[in-house]
């Protein structure tokens, strides 16, 4: 019987491959790959928008062609999103956040080609590993998936936050504070269980919560662009490798770290099979695992270690294959994008479940082949161009900065497509830049924002269904024990190192200007803790626990900072790296110059908002690009106008004509309605 089953599977896999390799289906697969690569390049679009764009075209296709195109797009979005992440520190999607930490330092060293090449090949191998795991696991995965209930999902999310929070180097409690702050931001809006409005201030914009996209771009992208404006020089002084040498070195790096790719590919596929674990979570868990398991990683990660880009990229692409397991076997989508794919599957007459593993096994394996071929096509195309992409890092900052700024502004507007997105981007950008300068880790904040709502939802469901008994489930016990071990490890290190014996002499309190960040976080935590007490129990329990944790961790961290004599090398306990990008202070700029240039950078953003309010989004893009290039760099008029026209054409073509974004109104549009009919963004 076992041999018969194997022969059926092999026969179905062979039939699926022959179907996919037909010329017209390969064309559709290529089309999906090209769309996916383009989506990854532009912040604000993402795989969800890609599915929404392509699904209507698949209704008249045969199923093999339809899913080849859709999976071709989905499989490579996380391949090309590394281009802006590595070159500019701007995550193309939420799944490329961790890649920034080592990718951008490599670019600054002139190794952008090497970093991009390593990203593409590790993405390809990770995608192939995910496809292989999907192929072999579908028939046997049912007991494993059925054993994962809400309590286990809660335990996994807590473990993910704990691991990233305490990877904050010499001040791990700061990571816990930042993570709790992110969770509280994620709780703003309407509580779905009770309908309670939480910290909305009466604003309609906040009732559905704070959109993740403008926060992500504000916390990660805006600070790197601000630093580029402060330093006023190219990202890299020179390209260390030629195009061919960079490609070859990146390939050698991936092959040398083959076991890391294999291990993280497997981890990504497993995480992808768990509903609710998105790419934004997978890349941080993968990065944290590599940081803790790779030899010497604690000394070299975040400074430009190639393993720091290989690990998250291998996991993210493998995740796409794993995410199809619960969808095909049980009809349980892992997220909104998977839900759209599930809808397309049912439109074509296929019902997820046992039939996909028996009657329609050939179609199921065609999806496996589509993912594998898409990763080969997409990574191969990007790999061949990695050397050319690397040259972008040597361009003058006055050529790069205005273009990336315009794309980030337009991309952030896709959060909820309202003016509030721009205000959130501005506030998050200022907070992110302050955290970067004061050496507060930003990754835990973003992970807390992503997982905060899930933690509260899973906790509520767990108590409703299982009472307090959910804490006794074996999987939950293991995950919570691992989380506690990770969180308490810095305390053990402090006790062993005799840190408590280094109390300052009486009156020797050392409160410095950077410690004002504690005042901000503790103030927000106390405010949220106090205001939450007037709500009903179900709405306040989550905020109360998280805000209390923030206050306790913040007070302990601040007390240790000001009362205990710090060892040479920085504040805090628990040694290790600062899990964030270091500030480039090669020019030793004075604090006054840094603050003035930062204010000037954010002043350009405020000018963009004012111009947008006056004449509309799209007309503002070329105007601000030309103004920046002329004022900041005295660039020639001809070059400024050509570059502005090209960027505007891309923004108009993609966001207005293809995605059909509803732009916010402007004063000019109100004054001249006829003109607004001609220029849609007015």
Secondary structure, 3 states (H helix, E strand, C coil): CHHHHHHHHHHHHHHHHHHHCCHHHHHHHHHHHHHHHHHHHCCCCHHHHHHHHHHHHHCCCCHHHHHHHHHHHHHHHHHHCHHHHHHHCCCCCHHHHHHHHHHHHHHHCCCHHHHHHHHHHHHHHHHHHHHHHHHHHCCCCHHHHHHCCHHHHHHHHHHHHHHHHCCCHHHHHHHHHHHHHHHHHHCCEECCCCCCEECCCCCHHHCCCCCHHHHHHHHHHHHHHHHHHHHCCCCCCCCCCCHHHHHHHHHHHHHHCHHHHHHHHHHHHHHHCCCCCCHHHHHHHHHHHHHHHCCCHHHHCCCCCCHHHHHHHHHHHHHHHHHHHHHHHHCCCCCHHHHHHHHHHHHCCCCCCHHHHCCCHHHHHHHHHHHHHHHHHHHHHHHHHHHHHHHHHHCCHHHHHHHHHHHHHHHHCCCCCCHHHHHHHHHHHHHHHHHHHCCCCCHHHHHHHHHHHHHHHHHHHHHHHHHHHHHHCHHHHHHHHHHHHHHHHHHHHHHHHCHHHCECCCCCCCCCHHHHHHHHHHHHHHHHHHHHCCCCHHHHHHHHHHHHHHHHHHHHHHHHHHHECCCCCCCCCCCCCCCCCCCCCCCCCCHHHHHHHHHHHHHHHHHHHHHHHHHCHHHHHHHHHHHHHHHHHCCCHHHHHHHHHHHHHHHHHHHHHHCCCCCCCCHHHHHCHHHHHHCCCC
